[in-house]
Amino acid sequence: MSTAVSAAPASGRLGGFRRLWRVLKQLFHEVTGAVFAVLALGWLNAALRAWTRDVARWLIAIAVAVTLLFVFFAVTSFRRARKL
């Protein structure tokens, strides 16, 4: 009986740490997704400004491609945070 009583608090502390670790991972993924979303908006703004200033089309295409890549990273990061 003494082993069951001593084992219960140890597993309770472990569960608390696992819960904390899960929250920290979820927060990391959400912050990462938010950073990628802000970066995507910045690149989209650069693409739109380049479009209005009649810059070479390949530069606009690169800015749009980077925007789409950052949007993909942001969405997948938010989805991963939801799965936790």
mmCIF file as gemmi writes it, N, C-alpha and C atoms, coordinates in Angstrom:
data_model
loop_
_atom_site.group_PDB
_atom_site.id
_atom_site.type_symbol
_atom_site.label_atom_id
_atom_site.label_alt_id
_atom_site.label_comp_id
_atom_site.label_asym_id
_atom_site.label_entity_id
_atom_site.label_seq_id
_atom_site.pdbx_PDB_ins_code
_atom_site.Cartn_x
_atom_site.Cartn_y
_atom_site.Cartn_z
_atom_site.occupancy
_atom_site.B_iso_or_equiv
_atom_site.pdbx_formal_charge
_atom_site.auth_seq_id
_atom_site.auth_asym_id
_atom_site.pdbx_PDB_model_num
ATOM 1 N N . MET Axp A 1 ? 0.809 -1.184 0 1 0 ? 1 A 1
ATOM 2 C CA . MET Axp A 1 ? 0 0 0 1 0 ? 1 A 1
ATOM 3 C C . MET Axp A 1 ? 0.855 1.251 0 1 0 ? 1 A 1
ATOM 4 N N . SER Axp A 2 ? 2.002 1.217 0.619 1 0 ? 2 A 1
ATOM 5 C CA . SER Axp A 2 ? 2.858 2.394 0.658 1 0 ? 2 A 1
ATOM 6 C C . SER Axp A 2 ? 3.418 2.712 -0.735 1 0 ? 2 A 1
ATOM 7 N N . THR Axp A 3 ? 3.606 1.706 -1.584 1 0 ? 3 A 1
ATOM 8 C CA . THR Axp A 3 ? 4.113 1.977 -2.922 1 0 ? 3 A 1
ATOM 9 C C . THR Axp A 3 ? 3.058 2.672 -3.777 1 0 ? 3 A 1
ATOM 10 N N . ALA Axp A 4 ? 1.792 2.334 -3.593 1 0 ? 4 A 1
ATOM 11 C CA . ALA Axp A 4 ? 0.735 2.988 -4.366 1 0 ? 4 A 1
ATOM 12 C C . ALA Axp A 4 ? 0.591 4.453 -3.961 1 0 ? 4 A 1
ATOM 13 N N . VAL Axp A 5 ? 0.744 4.743 -2.687 1 0 ? 5 A 1
ATOM 14 C CA . VAL Axp A 5 ? 0.62 6.117 -2.215 1 0 ? 5 A 1
ATOM 15 C C . VAL Axp A 5 ? 1.8 6.944 -2.695 1 0 ? 5 A 1
ATOM 16 N N . SER Axp A 6 ? 2.996 6.394 -2.697 1 0 ? 6 A 1
ATOM 17 C CA . SER Axp A 6 ? 4.165 7.16 -3.13 1 0 ? 6 A 1
ATOM 18 C C . SER Axp A 6 ? 4.21 7.32 -4.651 1 0 ? 6 A 1
ATOM 19 N N . ALA Axp A 7 ? 3.597 6.426 -5.399 1 0 ? 7 A 1
ATOM 20 C CA . ALA Axp A 7 ? 3.624 6.521 -6.855 1 0 ? 7 A 1
ATOM 21 C C . ALA Axp A 7 ? 2.615 7.539 -7.374 1 0 ? 7 A 1
ATOM 22 N N . ALA Axp A 8 ? 1.548 7.793 -6.663 1 0 ? 8 A 1
ATOM 23 C CA . ALA Axp A 8 ? 0.511 8.7 -7.138 1 0 ? 8 A 1
ATOM 24 C C . ALA Axp A 8 ? 0.997 10.137 -7.283 1 0 ? 8 A 1
ATOM 25 N N . PRO Axp A 9 ? 1.706 10.735 -6.321 1 0 ? 9 A 1
ATOM 26 C CA . PRO Axp A 9 ? 2.159 12.112 -6.507 1 0 ? 9 A 1
ATOM 27 C C . PRO Axp A 9 ? 3.18 12.252 -7.629 1 0 ? 9 A 1
ATOM 28 N N . ALA Axp A 10 ? 4.013 11.244 -7.83 1 0 ? 10 A 1
ATOM 29 C CA . ALA Axp A 10 ? 5.008 11.327 -8.902 1 0 ? 10 A 1
ATOM 30 C C . ALA Axp A 10 ? 4.337 11.387 -10.268 1 0 ? 10 A 1
ATOM 31 N N . SER Axp A 11 ? 3.297 10.581 -10.471 1 0 ? 11 A 1
ATOM 32 C CA . SER Axp A 11 ? 2.62 10.621 -11.758 1 0 ? 11 A 1
ATOM 33 C C . SER Axp A 11 ? 1.818 11.908 -11.912 1 0 ? 11 A 1
ATOM 34 N N . GLY Axp A 12 ? 1.344 12.477 -10.81 1 0 ? 12 A 1
ATOM 35 C CA . GLY Axp A 12 ? 0.623 13.749 -10.883 1 0 ? 12 A 1
ATOM 36 C C . GLY Axp A 12 ? 1.542 14.882 -11.329 1 0 ? 12 A 1
ATOM 37 N N . ARG Axp A 13 ? 2.767 14.889 -10.822 1 0 ? 13 A 1
ATOM 38 C CA . ARG Axp A 13 ? 3.733 15.906 -11.239 1 0 ? 13 A 1
ATOM 39 C C . ARG Axp A 13 ? 4.107 15.721 -12.704 1 0 ? 13 A 1
ATOM 40 N N . LEU Axp A 14 ? 4.229 14.489 -13.128 1 0 ? 14 A 1
ATOM 41 C CA . LEU Axp A 14 ? 4.567 14.213 -14.517 1 0 ? 14 A 1
ATOM 42 C C . LEU Axp A 14 ? 3.442 14.681 -15.434 1 0 ? 14 A 1
ATOM 43 N N . GLY Axp A 15 ? 2.21 14.454 -15.026 1 0 ? 15 A 1
ATOM 44 C CA . GLY Axp A 15 ? 1.086 14.907 -15.834 1 0 ? 15 A 1
ATOM 45 C C . GLY Axp A 15 ? 1.045 16.422 -15.944 1 0 ? 15 A 1
ATOM 46 N N . GLY Axp A 16 ? 1.415 17.099 -14.858 1 0 ? 16 A 1
ATOM 47 C CA . GLY Axp A 16 ? 1.456 18.546 -14.891 1 0 ? 16 A 1
ATOM 48 C C . GLY Axp A 16 ? 2.525 19.062 -15.845 1 0 ? 16 A 1
ATOM 49 N N . PHE Axp A 17 ? 3.682 18.404 -15.837 1 0 ? 17 A 1
ATOM 50 C CA . PHE Axp A 17 ? 4.749 18.804 -16.753 1 0 ? 17 A 1
ATOM 51 C C . PHE Axp A 17 ? 4.349 18.542 -18.203 1 0 ? 17 A 1
ATOM 52 N N . ARG Axp A 18 ? 3.699 17.4 -18.432 1 0 ? 18 A 1
ATOM 53 C CA . ARG Axp A 18 ? 3.261 17.108 -19.797 1 0 ? 18 A 1
ATOM 54 C C . ARG Axp A 18 ? 2.249 18.132 -20.279 1 0 ? 18 A 1
ATOM 55 N N . ARG Axp A 19 ? 1.371 18.541 -19.376 1 0 ? 19 A 1
ATOM 56 C CA . ARG Axp A 19 ? 0.383 19.556 -19.741 1 0 ? 19 A 1
ATOM 57 C C . ARG Axp A 19 ? 1.075 20.881 -20.056 1 0 ? 19 A 1
ATOM 58 N N . LEU Axp A 20 ? 2.057 21.262 -19.236 1 0 ? 20 A 1
ATOM 59 C CA . LEU Axp A 20 ? 2.817 22.488 -19.476 1 0 ? 20 A 1
ATOM 60 C C . LEU Axp A 20 ? 3.562 22.41 -20.799 1 0 ? 20 A 1
ATOM 61 N N . TRP Axp A 21 ? 4.186 21.27 -21.067 1 0 ? 21 A 1
ATOM 62 C CA . TRP Axp A 21 ? 4.937 21.092 -22.315 1 0 ? 21 A 1
ATOM 63 C C . TRP Axp A 21 ? 4.003 21.197 -23.525 1 0 ? 21 A 1
ATOM 64 N N . ARG Axp A 22 ? 2.803 20.627 -23.396 1 0 ? 22 A 1
ATOM 65 C CA . ARG Axp A 22 ? 1.825 20.698 -24.482 1 0 ? 22 A 1
ATOM 66 C C . ARG Axp A 22 ? 1.4 22.138 -24.729 1 0 ? 22 A 1
ATOM 67 N N . VAL Axp A 23 ? 1.177 22.88 -23.671 1 0 ? 23 A 1
ATOM 68 C CA . VAL Axp A 23 ? 0.788 24.289 -23.805 1 0 ? 23 A 1
ATOM 69 C C . VAL Axp A 23 ? 1.914 25.09 -24.435 1 0 ? 23 A 1
ATOM 70 N N . LEU Axp A 24 ? 3.149 24.836 -24.027 1 0 ? 24 A 1
ATOM 71 C CA . LEU Axp A 24 ? 4.277 25.556 -24.608 1 0 ? 24 A 1
ATOM 72 C C . LEU Axp A 24 ? 4.453 25.228 -26.094 1 0 ? 24 A 1
ATOM 73 N N . LYS Axp A 25 ? 4.263 23.959 -26.463 1 0 ? 25 A 1
ATOM 74 C CA . LYS Axp A 25 ? 4.349 23.603 -27.884 1 0 ? 25 A 1
ATOM 75 C C . LYS Axp A 25 ? 3.246 24.278 -28.684 1 0 ? 25 A 1
ATOM 76 N N . GLN Axp A 26 ? 2.035 24.297 -28.128 1 0 ? 26 A 1
ATOM 77 C CA . GLN Axp A 26 ? 0.927 24.944 -28.829 1 0 ? 26 A 1
ATOM 78 C C . GLN Axp A 26 ? 1.189 26.438 -28.977 1 0 ? 26 A 1
ATOM 79 N N . LEU Axp A 27 ? 1.682 27.069 -27.937 1 0 ? 27 A 1
ATOM 80 C CA . LEU Axp A 27 ? 2.004 28.492 -28.009 1 0 ? 27 A 1
ATOM 81 C C . LEU Axp A 27 ? 3.096 28.756 -29.034 1 0 ? 27 A 1
ATOM 82 N N . PHE Axp A 28 ? 4.106 27.894 -29.074 1 0 ? 28 A 1
ATOM 83 C CA . PHE Axp A 28 ? 5.172 28.047 -30.061 1 0 ? 28 A 1
ATOM 84 C C . PHE Axp A 28 ? 4.613 27.991 -31.486 1 0 ? 28 A 1
ATOM 85 N N . HIS Axp A 29 ? 3.747 27.014 -31.755 1 0 ? 29 A 1
ATOM 86 C CA . HIS Axp A 29 ? 3.189 26.887 -33.106 1 0 ? 29 A 1
ATOM 87 C C . HIS Axp A 29 ? 2.294 28.073 -33.45 1 0 ? 29 A 1
ATOM 88 N N . GLU Axp A 30 ? 1.536 28.572 -32.494 1 0 ? 30 A 1
ATOM 89 C CA . GLU Axp A 30 ? 0.677 29.718 -32.76 1 0 ? 30 A 1
ATOM 90 C C . GLU Axp A 30 ? 1.492 30.98 -33.014 1 0 ? 30 A 1
ATOM 91 N N . VAL Axp A 31 ? 2.547 31.198 -32.237 1 0 ? 31 A 1
ATOM 92 C CA . VAL Axp A 31 ? 3.395 32.374 -32.442 1 0 ? 31 A 1
ATOM 93 C C . VAL Axp A 31 ? 4.122 32.268 -33.778 1 0 ? 31 A 1
ATOM 94 N N . THR Axp A 32 ? 4.603 31.083 -34.095 1 0 ? 32 A 1
ATOM 95 C CA . THR Axp A 32 ? 5.271 30.878 -35.382 1 0 ? 32 A 1
ATOM 96 C C . THR Axp A 32 ? 4.314 31.145 -36.54 1 0 ? 32 A 1
ATOM 97 N N . GLY Axp A 33 ? 3.085 30.656 -36.418 1 0 ? 33 A 1
ATOM 98 C CA . GLY Axp A 33 ? 2.087 30.919 -37.459 1 0 ? 33 A 1
ATOM 99 C C . GLY Axp A 33 ? 1.785 32.397 -37.595 1 0 ? 33 A 1
ATOM 100 N N . ALA Axp A 34 ? 1.705 33.11 -36.483 1 0 ? 34 A 1
ATOM 101 C CA . ALA Axp A 34 ? 1.438 34.548 -36.53 1 0 ? 34 A 1
ATOM 102 C C . ALA Axp A 34 ? 2.6 35.303 -37.172 1 0 ? 34 A 1
ATOM 103 N N . VAL Axp A 35 ? 3.823 34.903 -36.869 1 0 ? 35 A 1
ATOM 104 C CA . VAL Axp A 35 ? 4.989 35.555 -37.473 1 0 ? 35 A 1
ATOM 105 C C . VAL Axp A 35 ? 5.002 35.328 -38.981 1 0 ? 35 A 1
ATOM 106 N N . PHE Axp A 36 ? 4.717 34.094 -39.404 1 0 ? 36 A 1
ATOM 107 C CA . PHE Axp A 36 ? 4.673 33.831 -40.842 1 0 ? 36 A 1
ATOM 108 C C . PHE Axp A 36 ? 3.533 34.598 -41.514 1 0 ? 36 A 1
ATOM 109 N N . ALA Axp A 37 ? 2.41 34.762 -40.84 1 0 ? 37 A 1
ATOM 110 C CA . ALA Axp A 37 ? 1.301 35.527 -41.417 1 0 ? 37 A 1
ATOM 111 C C . ALA Axp A 37 ? 1.678 36.995 -41.588 1 0 ? 37 A 1
ATOM 112 N N . VAL Axp A 38 ? 2.355 37.563 -40.607 1 0 ? 38 A 1
ATOM 113 C CA . VAL Axp A 38 ? 2.79 38.962 -40.712 1 0 ? 38 A 1
ATOM 114 C C . VAL Axp A 38 ? 3.824 39.115 -41.818 1 0 ? 38 A 1
ATOM 115 N N . LEU Axp A 39 ? 4.75 38.168 -41.908 1 0 ? 39 A 1
ATOM 116 C CA . LEU Axp A 39 ? 5.733 38.224 -42.989 1 0 ? 39 A 1
ATOM 117 C C . LEU Axp A 39 ? 5.065 38.086 -44.359 1 0 ? 39 A 1
ATOM 118 N N . ALA Axp A 40 ? 4.04 37.26 -44.45 1 0 ? 40 A 1
ATOM 119 C CA . ALA Axp A 40 ? 3.317 37.116 -45.715 1 0 ? 40 A 1
ATOM 120 C C . ALA Axp A 40 ? 2.644 38.432 -46.102 1 0 ? 40 A 1
ATOM 121 N N . LEU Axp A 41 ? 2.079 39.112 -45.122 1 0 ? 41 A 1
ATOM 122 C CA . LEU Axp A 41 ? 1.465 40.411 -45.419 1 0 ? 41 A 1
ATOM 123 C C . LEU Axp A 41 ? 2.506 41.42 -45.891 1 0 ? 41 A 1
ATOM 124 N N . GLY Axp A 42 ? 3.681 41.391 -45.301 1 0 ? 42 A 1
ATOM 125 C CA . GLY Axp A 42 ? 4.752 42.288 -45.739 1 0 ? 42 A 1
ATOM 126 C C . GLY Axp A 42 ? 5.187 42.013 -47.164 1 0 ? 42 A 1
ATOM 127 N N . TRP Axp A 43 ? 5.336 40.736 -47.498 1 0 ? 43 A 1
ATOM 128 C CA . TRP Axp A 43 ? 5.726 40.4 -48.869 1 0 ? 43 A 1
ATOM 129 C C . TRP Axp A 43 ? 4.61 40.711 -49.864 1 0 ? 43 A 1
ATOM 130 N N . LEU Axp A 44 ? 3.369 40.522 -49.459 1 0 ? 44 A 1
ATOM 131 C CA . LEU Axp A 44 ? 2.255 40.878 -50.336 1 0 ? 44 A 1
ATOM 132 C C . LEU Axp A 44 ? 2.217 42.388 -50.573 1 0 ? 44 A 1
ATOM 133 N N . ASN Axp A 45 ? 2.484 43.149 -49.535 1 0 ? 45 A 1
ATOM 134 C CA . ASN Axp A 45 ? 2.552 44.603 -49.674 1 0 ? 45 A 1
ATOM 135 C C . ASN Axp A 45 ? 3.67 44.993 -50.64 1 0 ? 45 A 1
ATOM 136 N N . ALA Axp A 46 ? 4.819 44.338 -50.529 1 0 ? 46 A 1
ATOM 137 C CA . ALA Axp A 46 ? 5.923 44.625 -51.446 1 0 ? 46 A 1
ATOM 138 C C . ALA Axp A 46 ? 5.551 44.27 -52.882 1 0 ? 46 A 1
ATOM 139 N N . ALA Axp A 47 ? 4.833 43.162 -53.062 1 0 ? 47 A 1
ATOM 140 C CA . ALA Axp A 47 ? 4.417 42.776 -54.416 1 0 ? 47 A 1
ATOM 141 C C . ALA Axp A 47 ? 3.434 43.79 -54.999 1 0 ? 47 A 1
ATOM 142 N N . LEU Axp A 48 ? 2.5 44.242 -54.185 1 0 ? 48 A 1
ATOM 143 C CA . LEU Axp A 48 ? 1.533 45.23 -54.674 1 0 ? 48 A 1
ATOM 144 C C . LEU Axp A 48 ? 2.199 46.57 -54.983 1 0 ? 48 A 1
ATOM 145 N N . ARG Axp A 49 ? 3.141 46.978 -54.161 1 0 ? 49 A 1
ATOM 146 C CA . ARG Axp A 49 ? 3.86 48.228 -54.435 1 0 ? 49 A 1
ATOM 147 C C . ARG Axp A 49 ? 4.7 48.097 -55.699 1 0 ? 49 A 1
ATOM 148 N N . ALA Axp A 50 ? 5.3 46.946 -55.91 1 0 ? 50 A 1
ATOM 149 C CA . ALA Axp A 50 ? 6.078 46.737 -57.128 1 0 ? 50 A 1
ATOM 150 C C . ALA Axp A 50 ? 5.169 46.724 -58.354 1 0 ? 50 A 1
ATOM 151 N N . TRP Axp A 51 ? 3.972 46.183 -58.199 1 0 ? 51 A 1
ATOM 152 C CA . TRP Axp A 51 ? 3.024 46.146 -59.314 1 0 ? 51 A 1
ATOM 153 C C . TRP Axp A 51 ? 2.628 47.559 -59.75 1 0 ? 51 A 1
ATOM 154 N N . THR Axp A 52 ? 2.407 48.436 -58.779 1 0 ? 52 A 1
ATOM 155 C CA . THR Axp A 52 ? 1.988 49.806 -59.112 1 0 ? 52 A 1
ATOM 156 C C . THR Axp A 52 ? 3.136 50.645 -59.647 1 0 ? 52 A 1
ATOM 157 N N . ARG Axp A 53 ? 4.369 50.25 -59.389 1 0 ? 53 A 1
ATOM 158 C CA . ARG Axp A 53 ? 5.525 51.024 -59.859 1 0 ? 53 A 1
ATOM 159 C C . ARG Axp A 53 ? 6.129 50.445 -61.126 1 0 ? 53 A 1
ATOM 160 N N . ASP Axp A 54 ? 5.456 49.5 -61.708 1 0 ? 54 A 1
ATOM 161 C CA . ASP Axp A 54 ? 5.867 48.927 -62.991 1 0 ? 54 A 1
ATOM 162 C C . ASP Axp A 54 ? 7.289 48.341 -62.929 1 0 ? 54 A 1
ATOM 163 N N . VAL Axp A 55 ? 7.485 47.445 -61.98 1 0 ? 55 A 1
ATOM 164 C CA . VAL Axp A 55 ? 8.761 46.738 -61.82 1 0 ? 55 A 1
ATOM 165 C C . VAL Axp A 55 ? 8.716 45.493 -62.701 1 0 ? 55 A 1
ATOM 166 N N . ALA Axp A 56 ? 9.852 44.884 -62.909 1 0 ? 56 A 1
ATOM 167 C CA . ALA Axp A 56 ? 9.929 43.674 -63.729 1 0 ? 56 A 1
ATOM 168 C C . ALA Axp A 56 ? 8.997 42.599 -63.17 1 0 ? 56 A 1
ATOM 169 N N . ARG Axp A 57 ? 8.35 41.894 -64.086 1 0 ? 57 A 1
ATOM 170 C CA . ARG Axp A 57 ? 7.346 40.897 -63.698 1 0 ? 57 A 1
ATOM 171 C C . ARG Axp A 57 ? 7.944 39.755 -62.874 1 0 ? 57 A 1
ATOM 172 N N . TRP Axp A 58 ? 9.19 39.383 -63.13 1 0 ? 58 A 1
ATOM 173 C CA . TRP Axp A 58 ? 9.775 38.28 -62.39 1 0 ? 58 A 1
ATOM 174 C C . TRP Axp A 58 ? 10.004 38.644 -60.93 1 0 ? 58 A 1
ATOM 175 N N . LEU Axp A 59 ? 10.262 39.928 -60.645 1 0 ? 59 A 1
ATOM 176 C CA . LEU Axp A 59 ? 10.393 40.347 -59.25 1 0 ? 59 A 1
ATOM 177 C C . LEU Axp A 59 ? 9.05 40.272 -58.527 1 0 ? 59 A 1
ATOM 178 N N . ILE Axp A 60 ? 7.995 40.628 -59.226 1 0 ? 60 A 1
ATOM 179 C CA . ILE Axp A 60 ? 6.657 40.533 -58.645 1 0 ? 60 A 1
ATOM 180 C C . ILE Axp A 60 ? 6.3 39.067 -58.416 1 0 ? 60 A 1
ATOM 181 N N . ALA Axp A 61 ? 6.651 38.206 -59.365 1 0 ? 61 A 1
ATOM 182 C CA . ALA Axp A 61 ? 6.361 36.773 -59.234 1 0 ? 61 A 1
ATOM 183 C C . ALA Axp A 61 ? 7.109 36.168 -58.039 1 0 ? 61 A 1
ATOM 184 N N . ILE Axp A 62 ? 8.338 36.586 -57.823 1 0 ? 62 A 1
ATOM 185 C CA . ILE Axp A 62 ? 9.09 36.083 -56.67 1 0 ? 62 A 1
ATOM 186 C C . ILE Axp A 62 ? 8.432 36.532 -55.376 1 0 ? 62 A 1
ATOM 187 N N . ALA Axp A 63 ? 8.014 37.786 -55.314 1 0 ? 63 A 1
ATOM 188 C CA . ALA Axp A 63 ? 7.36 38.289 -54.096 1 0 ? 63 A 1
ATOM 189 C C . ALA Axp A 63 ? 6.046 37.551 -53.837 1 0 ? 63 A 1
ATOM 190 N N . VAL Axp A 64 ? 5.29 37.269 -54.879 1 0 ? 64 A 1
ATOM 191 C CA . VAL Axp A 64 ? 4.035 36.532 -54.718 1 0 ? 64 A 1
ATOM 192 C C . VAL Axp A 64 ? 4.323 35.086 -54.299 1 0 ? 64 A 1
ATOM 193 N N . ALA Axp A 65 ? 5.359 34.48 -54.863 1 0 ? 65 A 1
ATOM 194 C CA . ALA Axp A 65 ? 5.714 33.1 -54.489 1 0 ? 65 A 1
ATOM 195 C C . ALA Axp A 65 ? 6.134 33.024 -53.021 1 0 ? 65 A 1
ATOM 196 N N . VAL Axp A 66 ? 6.913 33.974 -52.564 1 0 ? 66 A 1
ATOM 197 C CA . VAL Axp A 66 ? 7.315 33.991 -51.154 1 0 ? 66 A 1
ATOM 198 C C . VAL Axp A 66 ? 6.099 34.213 -50.261 1 0 ? 66 A 1
ATOM 199 N N . THR Axp A 67 ? 5.177 35.063 -50.709 1 0 ? 67 A 1
ATOM 200 C CA . THR Axp A 67 ? 3.941 35.287 -49.955 1 0 ? 67 A 1
ATOM 201 C C . THR Axp A 67 ? 3.152 33.995 -49.819 1 0 ? 67 A 1
ATOM 202 N N . LEU Axp A 68 ? 2.997 33.275 -50.906 1 0 ? 68 A 1
ATOM 203 C CA . LEU Axp A 68 ? 2.264 32.009 -50.854 1 0 ? 68 A 1
ATOM 204 C C . LEU Axp A 68 ? 2.964 30.979 -49.974 1 0 ? 68 A 1
ATOM 205 N N . LEU Axp A 69 ? 4.288 30.953 -50.013 1 0 ? 69 A 1
ATOM 206 C CA . LEU Axp A 69 ? 5.039 30.035 -49.158 1 0 ? 69 A 1
ATOM 207 C C . LEU Axp A 69 ? 4.83 30.373 -47.68 1 0 ? 69 A 1
ATOM 208 N N . PHE Axp A 70 ? 4.874 31.652 -47.34 1 0 ? 70 A 1
ATOM 209 C CA . PHE Axp A 70 ? 4.657 32.058 -45.951 1 0 ? 70 A 1
ATOM 210 C C . PHE Axp A 70 ? 3.225 31.801 -45.511 1 0 ? 70 A 1
ATOM 211 N N . VAL Axp A 71 ? 2.272 31.976 -46.4 1 0 ? 71 A 1
ATOM 212 C CA . VAL Axp A 71 ? 0.884 31.667 -46.053 1 0 ? 71 A 1
ATOM 213 C C . VAL Axp A 71 ? 0.734 30.168 -45.787 1 0 ? 71 A 1
ATOM 214 N N . PHE Axp A 72 ? 1.378 29.357 -46.6 1 0 ? 72 A 1
ATOM 215 C CA . PHE Axp A 72 ? 1.346 27.912 -46.378 1 0 ? 72 A 1
ATOM 216 C C . PHE Axp A 72 ? 1.942 27.553 -45.023 1 0 ? 72 A 1
ATOM 217 N N . PHE Axp A 73 ? 3.099 28.138 -44.706 1 0 ? 73 A 1
ATOM 218 C CA . PHE Axp A 73 ? 3.728 27.868 -43.408 1 0 ? 73 A 1
ATOM 219 C C . PHE Axp A 73 ? 2.836 28.326 -42.256 1 0 ? 73 A 1
ATOM 220 N N . ALA Axp A 74 ? 2.191 29.474 -42.402 1 0 ? 74 A 1
ATOM 221 C CA . ALA Axp A 74 ? 1.324 29.985 -41.332 1 0 ? 74 A 1
ATOM 222 C C . ALA Axp A 74 ? 0.135 29.063 -41.115 1 0 ? 74 A 1
ATOM 223 N N . VAL Axp A 75 ? -0.49 28.633 -42.195 1 0 ? 75 A 1
ATOM 224 C CA . VAL Axp A 75 ? -1.666 27.765 -42.076 1 0 ? 75 A 1
ATOM 225 C C . VAL Axp A 75 ? -1.288 26.422 -41.472 1 0 ? 75 A 1
ATOM 226 N N . THR Axp A 76 ? -0.188 25.84 -41.934 1 0 ? 76 A 1
ATOM 227 C CA . THR Axp A 76 ? 0.21 24.544 -41.381 1 0 ? 76 A 1
ATOM 228 C C . THR Axp A 76 ? 0.633 24.663 -39.917 1 0 ? 76 A 1
ATOM 229 N N . SER Axp A 77 ? 1.224 25.774 -39.549 1 0 ? 77 A 1
ATOM 230 C CA . SER Axp A 77 ? 1.609 25.957 -38.15 1 0 ? 77 A 1
ATOM 231 C C . SER Axp A 77 ? 0.375 26.093 -37.265 1 0 ? 77 A 1
ATOM 232 N N . PHE Axp A 78 ? -0.619 26.849 -37.715 1 0 ? 78 A 1
ATOM 233 C CA . PHE Axp A 78 ? -1.857 26.96 -36.94 1 0 ? 78 A 1
ATOM 234 C C . PHE Axp A 78 ? -2.595 25.621 -36.869 1 0 ? 78 A 1
ATOM 235 N N . ARG Axp A 79 ? -2.584 24.86 -37.953 1 0 ? 79 A 1
ATOM 236 C CA . ARG Axp A 79 ? -3.238 23.543 -37.927 1 0 ? 79 A 1
ATOM 237 C C . ARG Axp A 79 ? -2.527 22.589 -36.976 1 0 ? 79 A 1
ATOM 238 N N . ARG Axp A 80 ? -1.211 22.646 -36.948 1 0 ? 80 A 1
ATOM 239 C CA . ARG Axp A 80 ? -0.467 21.796 -36.027 1 0 ? 80 A 1
ATOM 240 C C . ARG Axp A 80 ? -0.749 22.178 -34.575 1 0 ? 80 A 1
ATOM 241 N N . ALA Axp A 81 ? -0.913 23.465 -34.318 1 0 ? 81 A 1
ATOM 242 C CA . ALA Axp A 81 ? -1.249 23.901 -32.964 1 0 ? 81 A 1
ATOM 243 C C . ALA Axp A 81 ? -2.631 23.408 -32.562 1 0 ? 81 A 1
ATOM 244 N N . ARG Axp A 82 ? -3.554 23.337 -33.504 1 0 ? 82 A 1
ATOM 245 C CA . ARG Axp A 82 ? -4.901 22.851 -33.203 1 0 ? 82 A 1
ATOM 246 C C . ARG Axp A 82 ? -4.907 21.346 -32.936 1 0 ? 82 A 1
ATOM 247 N N . LYS Axp A 83 ? -3.989 20.603 -33.563 1 0 ? 83 A 1
ATOM 248 C CA . LYS Axp A 83 ? -3.938 19.157 -33.376 1 0 ? 83 A 1
ATOM 249 C C . LYS Axp A 83 ? -3.419 18.775 -31.998 1 0 ? 83 A 1
ATOM 250 N N . LEU Axp A 84 ? -2.652 19.653 -31.38 1 0 ? 84 A 1
ATOM 251 C CA . LEU Axp A 84 ? -2.108 19.331 -30.062 1 0 ? 84 A 1
ATOM 252 C C . LEU Axp A 84 ? -3.229 19.391 -29.093 1 0 ? 84 A 1
